[in-house]
């Protein structure tokens, strides 16, 4: 192992091929639900746990397609899984973040994510962090994923 951080996450697409992005509280960027695996936790289990913690969405492991590991930033890789959801499966207004962290300013506990939206692949770079937008533009085409995902 190279000692690089690996963040495990879910690229969720709807019927139109839009990707679910979560707004990182008190930042300007949107991200896919993701986070580091706990010791001994598989990347798939970590991705599913992060999905639940950051959105409240529960999906069976059998529905996720393993996309593999991607270079993300200098110090971090992403291990991503993809899933297609039906219109009635995910209502953005029902999404809720259960993981909290202390706000830098005053230590108040605030949710990691505070808003959710479906974003077309054409608009990802308007919302996503630069690293994530670059990944989608170069290595992991959302348009291709939309065509190949069940």
C-alpha positions in Angstrom: 0.0 0.0 0.0 1.2 3.5 -0.9 -0.3 5.0 2.2 -2.6 7.1 0.1 -6.0 8.0 1.5 -8.8 6.2 -0.2 -12.3 7.7 -0.1 -15.1 5.3 -1.1 -18.2 6.7 -2.7 -21.3 6.3 -4.8 -22.0 7.9 -8.2 -25.8 7.8 -8.3 -27.5 8.5 -11.6 -31.2 9.0 -12.2 -33.1 8.1 -15.4 -31.9 11.2 -17.2 -28.3 10.5 -16.4 -28.1 13.3 -13.8 -25.8 12.7 -10.9 -26.7 13.1 -7.2 -24.5 15.7 -5.6 -24.5 16.7 -1.9 -23.6 20.2 -0.7 -20.7 20.2 1.8 -21.9 22.4 4.6 -20.4 25.8 4.8 -18.4 25.3 1.6 -19.0 26.3 -2.0 -18.8 22.8 -3.4 -21.0 19.8 -4.1 -19.7 16.2 -3.9 -20.8 12.6 -4.3 -21.5 10.8 -1.0 -18.1 9.4 0.0 -15.7 8.9 2.8 -12.9 6.7 4.2 -13.4 3.1 5.1 -13.2 2.1 8.7 -10.5 -0.4 9.6 -11.4 -3.8 8.1 -14.3 -2.4 6.1 -14.5 -3.2 2.4 -14.7 -0.3 -0.1 -18.2 -1.4 -1.0 -19.4 -1.5 2.6 -17.7 1.9 3.2 -19.4 3.4 0.2 -22.8 2.1 1.2 -22.3 3.3 4.8 -21.3 6.8 3.6 -24.3 6.9 1.3 -26.6 6.2 4.3 -24.7 8.6 6.6 -24.7 11.5 4.2 -28.0 11.1 2.4 -30.2 8.6 4.4 -30.5 6.5 1.2 -30.3 2.8 1.7 -29.5 0.5 -1.2 -28.6 -3.2 -1.4 -24.9 -3.9 -2.2 -26.0 -6.1 -5.1 -27.1 -3.0 -7.0 -23.8 -1.2 -7.0 -21.4 -1.5 -9.9 -17.7 -1.3 -8.9 -16.1 1.3 -11.1 -12.6 0.8 -9.4 -10.1 3.2 -8.0 -9.3 6.6 -9.5 -6.5 9.1 -8.8 -8.3 12.0 -7.2 -5.9 14.4 -5.6 -2.2 14.3 -4.8 -2.9 12.6 -1.5 -6.2 10.8 -2.2 -7.7 8.2 -4.4 -11.4 7.5 -4.9 -12.9 4.0 -5.0 -16.3 4.6 -6.7 -19.4 2.5 -7.2 -22.2 3.4 -9.5 -25.9 2.9 -9.3 -29.0 3.9 -11.3 -32.1 4.8 -9.3 -35.7 5.1 -10.4 -37.7 8.4 -10.1 -39.6 7.1 -7.1 -36.6 5.7 -5.2 -34.9 8.9 -4.2 -36.7 12.1 -3.2 -34.2 14.9 -2.6 -36.5 16.5 0.1 -36.2 13.2 2.1 -32.4 13.1 2.0 -30.9 13.7 5.4 -27.3 13.8 6.6 -26.7 11.8 9.8 -23.0 12.5 10.2 -21.9 15.7 12.0 -18.7 17.5 12.6 -17.7 20.4 14.8 -17.8 23.8 13.0 -14.3 25.2 12.8 -15.4 28.6 14.1 -17.2 27.7 17.3 -17.3 23.9 17.7 -21.1 23.7 17.0 -22.0 20.3 15.6 -23.2 20.7 12.0 -24.1 18.1 9.3 -21.5 17.2 6.8 -24.0 17.7 4.0 -26.8 20.2 4.0 -28.5 20.1 0.5 -29.0 17.7 -2.4 -29.5 18.2 -6.1 -29.5 16.3 -9.4 -26.9 17.7 -11.7 -26.6 17.0 -15.5 -23.2 16.0 -16.7 -23.0 19.2 -18.6 -23.4 21.2 -15.4 -21.2 19.2 -13.0 -18.3 21.6 -13.3 -20.6 24.5 -12.1 -21.2 22.7 -8.8 -18.6 20.0 -8.1 -15.2 20.6 -6.5 -12.4 21.0 -9.1 -11.0 17.6 -8.3 -14.4 15.9 -8.8 -15.3 17.9 -11.9 -11.9 17.0 -13.4 -12.4 13.3 -12.7 -15.8 13.4 -14.5 -14.4 15.3 -17.4 -11.3 13.2 -17.9 -11.4 9.7 -16.4 -15.0 8.9 -15.6 -17.5 10.1 -18.2 -20.9 10.5 -16.7 -22.4 10.4 -20.2 -20.8 7.0 -20.9 -21.8 5.8 -17.5 -25.4 6.8 -18.2 -25.3 4.7 -21.4 -23.8 1.6 -19.8 -25.5 1.5 -16.4 -28.5 -0.7 -16.0 
